[in-house]
Structures are given as C-alpha cells and as structure tokens.
C-alpha cells in the first residue's frame, strides 16, 4: 500500500491519485472534476520567506508614505492610507472605513505575519506551533487581502480627480503597486507544499 505522502486526494470529489513528480509549468488536475490537485513548486521555502520579508518592508513603506497630493488654488493637501481611513470615519462612513482598514491593513498584515511564522520554521524542516490552525486561517484570509483592488480604484480616482484638482501620485501609491505585484506572485504559489515539506512531528 502506498504511503500517505505518495497519494493525492481531490478536495472536491475525494478521488485518490498516486502522486507523480512535476516539472516546471506542470499542473496536476482531477480527471473527474478538473479541480487543481497540485502544481510544480517554482519557489523554495527560503525564496518564499525572502518574498514575505520584502513584502513586509514594502507594506510598512506603503502605510507610512503619502498616497496622493491634491492641489487647488495654490493649496496642497496629501494623505496616507490611515489619514484617508480617519477622514472617512469622521465623515460618518464608518462601515467603509472599517472595511478599508481590515482589507488593506489588518488582513494583509495578519497574512504576512502568519506566513512568515510558518516559513521560518519550515526552512528548518519543522512545523511551526499551531501549524494546522494557521494553515486553515490562511486559506480563509486569502480572498480578503484586496491591495490590488485599492490600487486600481486609486488610479481611477486619480484620473477622474485630475479634472478638478492638480493631482500628484506620491510614493505610497507606488509602494502599494509594488505590494500588489508581490501579492500576485504569492497568489500563484501553492502553500499546500508546506504540508509535504514539513513532516508531521512524532508523538
């Protein structure tokens, strides 16, 4: 009988397959429901940890630097992400400000922190404390990190606001664009490889 590590089970229809080695660009799909079973891991654990540290640095810069400067009649005003969130809260847009704070700050920060914690132990071939619960949490956090939506919305707003104001994009928006690129790279990484690369600790 094959060992559990040599088998793949479809998460959607429970069909069991024997695992085969994949090369760059290969994606294993279920023959029954066409769901993705596994893909080739182009990034090593060390490379993913380096990406997370880079993303964290860019994230800090994106939240410290102003996003955009608006000018009208010789007067200029710039704001950071948190300045925008506070302004919306004061303008009675509490629900929107909470959603923006959650999806652009707290959820991405939580995701990077959890990934960094898991990868730090994985680079030594060990599972981090709370591994199972944290992997499940990361699965549910995935759809709620919306930096790319913010960047696209900000670019549209800048174009429209240019009709009425002198608009100057500030470093913060470029930092968010870089963060979006890093998040896009990570979106293509199958984090399930951590289950295989970190063996179950012996009881």
C-alpha positions as CSV (number, residue, x, y, z in Angstrom):
1,X,0.0,0.0,0.0
2,X,1.3,3.5,-0.9
3,X,2.3,5.8,1.9
4,X,0.0,8.9,2.5
5,X,2.8,11.1,1.2
6,X,2.6,9.3,-2.2
7,X,-1.1,10.0,-2.6
8,X,-3.2,12.9,-3.7
9,X,-6.8,13.3,-2.8
10,X,-9.1,15.7,-4.7
11,X,-10.6,18.3,-2.3
12,X,-13.8,18.5,-4.3
13,X,-14.7,14.9,-5.2
14,X,-12.4,12.8,-2.9
15,X,-10.9,10.9,-5.9
16,X,-7.5,9.4,-4.9
17,X,-4.4,9.6,-7.2
18,X,-0.9,8.4,-6.9
19,X,1.4,11.4,-6.7
20,X,3.8,11.9,-9.7
21,X,6.8,14.2,-10.0
22,X,6.0,17.5,-11.7
23,X,8.4,19.7,-13.7
24,X,8.3,23.5,-14.2
25,X,4.9,24.6,-15.6
26,X,3.1,21.3,-14.8
27,X,-0.3,21.3,-13.1
28,X,-2.0,18.1,-11.9
29,X,-5.8,18.1,-12.3
30,X,-8.5,15.8,-11.3
31,X,-9.8,13.6,-14.1
32,X,-13.3,13.6,-12.6
33,X,-14.0,17.2,-11.8
34,X,-11.0,19.1,-13.3
35,X,-10.0,20.7,-10.0
36,X,-6.4,21.5,-9.4
37,X,-4.6,18.9,-7.4
38,X,-1.1,20.1,-7.3
39,X,1.3,22.3,-9.3
40,X,5.1,22.5,-9.6
41,X,6.7,24.4,-6.8
42,X,8.9,27.0,-8.5
43,X,9.8,28.8,-5.3
44,X,11.7,27.2,-2.4
45,X,10.8,27.8,1.2
46,X,13.8,30.2,1.5
47,X,12.7,32.1,-1.6
48,X,9.1,32.5,-0.2
49,X,10.5,33.7,3.1
50,X,12.6,36.3,1.3
51,X,9.5,37.4,-0.6
52,X,7.5,37.7,2.6
53,X,10.2,39.9,4.2
54,X,10.3,42.1,1.1
55,X,6.5,42.4,1.1
56,X,6.5,43.4,4.8
57,X,9.1,46.1,4.2
58,X,7.1,47.4,1.2
59,X,3.9,47.2,3.3
60,X,5.4,49.4,6.0
61,X,6.5,52.0,3.5
62,X,3.1,52.0,1.8
63,X,1.4,52.8,5.1
64,X,3.9,55.5,6.1
65,X,4.2,57.4,2.9
66,X,1.5,59.7,1.5
67,X,-0.6,58.2,-1.3
68,X,-1.6,61.2,-3.3
69,X,-1.3,65.1,-3.2
70,X,-4.2,67.2,-4.3
71,X,-3.7,70.9,-5.2
72,X,-6.3,73.6,-5.7
73,X,-5.7,77.4,-6.0
74,X,-2.1,77.0,-4.8
75,X,-3.0,75.0,-1.7
76,X,-1.9,71.3,-1.5
77,X,-3.0,68.5,0.7
78,X,-1.6,65.0,0.9
79,X,-2.7,62.0,2.9
80,X,-1.7,58.5,3.9
81,X,-3.9,55.4,3.9
82,X,-4.7,55.9,7.6
83,X,-5.3,59.6,7.1
84,X,-7.9,58.5,4.5
85,X,-9.5,56.0,6.8
86,X,-9.7,58.5,9.7
87,X,-11.3,61.1,7.3
88,X,-13.9,58.6,6.2
89,X,-14.7,57.7,9.8
90,X,-15.2,61.4,10.7
91,X,-17.4,61.8,7.6
92,X,-19.8,59.2,9.0
93,X,-18.6,56.5,6.6
94,X,-17.8,54.1,9.4
95,X,-18.6,50.9,7.6
96,X,-16.5,51.8,4.6
97,X,-13.6,52.9,6.8
98,X,-13.6,49.7,8.8
99,X,-13.7,47.6,5.6
100,X,-10.8,49.6,4.2
101,X,-8.7,49.2,7.4
102,X,-9.4,45.5,7.5
103,X,-8.8,44.6,3.9
104,X,-5.8,46.9,3.3
105,X,-4.1,46.8,6.6
106,X,-5.1,44.2,9.2
107,X,-5.8,41.2,6.9
108,X,-2.6,41.7,4.8
109,X,-0.5,42.2,7.9
110,X,-2.0,39.1,9.5
111,X,-1.4,37.1,6.4
112,X,2.2,38.1,6.1
113,X,2.9,37.5,9.8
114,X,1.3,34.0,9.7
115,X,3.2,33.1,6.5
116,X,6.5,34.4,8.0
117,X,5.9,32.4,11.1
118,X,5.2,29.2,9.2
119,X,8.1,29.7,6.7
120,X,10.6,30.5,9.5
121,X,10.1,27.0,10.9
122,X,9.7,25.4,7.5
123,X,13.2,26.5,6.4
124,X,14.5,24.2,9.2
125,X,12.2,21.4,8.1
126,X,9.9,21.7,11.1
127,X,6.2,22.6,11.5
128,X,5.5,25.8,13.4
129,X,3.4,25.7,16.6
130,X,-0.2,25.8,15.6
131,X,0.6,24.7,12.1
132,X,-2.8,23.2,11.2
133,X,-4.9,26.0,12.6
134,X,-2.7,28.7,10.9
135,X,-2.9,26.9,7.5
136,X,-6.7,26.9,7.8
137,X,-6.7,30.6,8.8
138,X,-4.5,31.4,5.8
139,X,-6.9,29.6,3.5
140,X,-9.8,31.8,4.7
141,X,-7.8,35.0,4.7
142,X,-6.8,34.7,1.1
143,X,-9.9,36.4,-0.5
144,X,-9.8,39.3,2.0
145,X,-6.5,40.9,1.0
146,X,-7.5,43.4,-1.5
147,X,-4.5,45.6,-2.2
148,X,-4.9,45.2,-5.9
149,X,-8.5,46.4,-5.8
150,X,-7.3,49.5,-3.9
151,X,-4.5,50.3,-6.4
152,X,-6.9,50.0,-9.4
153,X,-9.5,52.1,-7.6
154,X,-6.9,54.8,-6.6
155,X,-5.7,55.0,-10.2
156,X,-9.2,55.5,-11.5
157,X,-9.9,58.2,-8.8
158,X,-6.6,60.0,-9.7
159,X,-7.6,60.2,-13.3
160,X,-11.1,61.5,-12.5
161,X,-9.9,63.9,-9.9
162,X,-7.4,65.4,-12.3
163,X,-10.3,67.2,-14.0
164,X,-10.8,69.3,-10.8
165,X,-7.5,69.3,-8.9
166,X,-3.8,69.2,-9.5
167,X,-3.1,65.5,-8.7
168,X,0.3,64.2,-7.9
169,X,0.8,60.5,-7.1
170,X,3.0,60.1,-4.0
171,X,5.4,57.3,-3.1
172,X,2.7,55.5,-1.1
173,X,0.7,54.5,-4.2
174,X,3.9,53.2,-5.9
175,X,4.6,51.2,-2.8
176,X,1.1,49.7,-2.9
177,X,1.6,48.9,-6.6
178,X,4.8,47.0,-5.7
179,X,3.0,45.2,-2.9
180,X,0.2,44.2,-5.3
181,X,2.9,42.7,-7.6
182,X,4.3,40.7,-4.7
183,X,0.8,39.5,-3.6
184,X,0.2,38.5,-7.2
185,X,3.3,36.4,-7.2
186,X,2.3,34.7,-4.0
187,X,-1.2,34.1,-5.3
188,X,0.4,31.6,-7.8
189,X,2.2,29.7,-5.0
190,X,0.5,26.6,-3.7
191,X,1.1,26.9,0.1
192,X,-0.1,23.3,0.4
193,X,3.5,22.3,-0.3
194,X,4.3,23.2,3.4
195,X,2.3,20.1,4.4
196,X,4.8,17.9,2.4
197,X,8.0,19.8,3.2
198,X,7.4,19.9,7.0
199,X,6.9,16.3,8.3
200,X,4.3,15.5,11.0
201,X,6.1,15.6,14.4
202,X,6.3,12.2,16.2
203,X,4.0,11.9,19.2
